[in-house]
Amino acid sequence: MEEKICSFFGHRDVLIHDQLYELTATAIMRAIYIGCRTFYFGGYGDFDKLCHKIVTNIQNQTPSLHIKRIYCVSQERYLRKPVRYFNREDYDEVIYLIPSFEGWYKSIYFRNRAMIDKSDMIIFYAESKADSGAYKAYQYAKRKKDKLVVNLWKNE
């Protein structure tokens, strides 16, 4: 089976409750079932932390799966410079995906698009809000016909 990639996107502030934890864990197990062993993280926000926790637990409990947690920096310079909102030791690798556009203003948006382009499955927690980066990423992912897109906000 070909190794696949799963990435995560969600709102910065999310109330984490048991039902969301279970929905997220089930979605991650589905990703593993279809062959995802590499998990991409943007590393910012409550939903990302929840996903990282679940993937880390699975990685620790089942080392035979060879799961990799990859942090995707939004700008290449962050490969060499510390980023205040994530701890490098919490990830197996830190990478920079070359986006379709290079610019500081929208670097996170284009990093997100690059993550989606590389992923086979994308798990979201994105409410329909025009000014939301997570929702913009969701809209972009939905246009990709070769991706499995799950939005836990609507439990799709």
Buried (B, 14 or more C-beta within 10 A) or exposed (E): EEEBBBBBBBBEEBEBEEEBEEBBBEBBEBBBEEBBBBBBBBBBBBBBBBBBBBBBEBBEEEEEEEBBBBBBBBBEEBEEEEBEEBEEEBBEEBEBBEBEEEEEEBBBBBBBBBBBBBBBBBBBBBBEEEEBBBBBBBEBBBEBEEBBBBBBBEEE
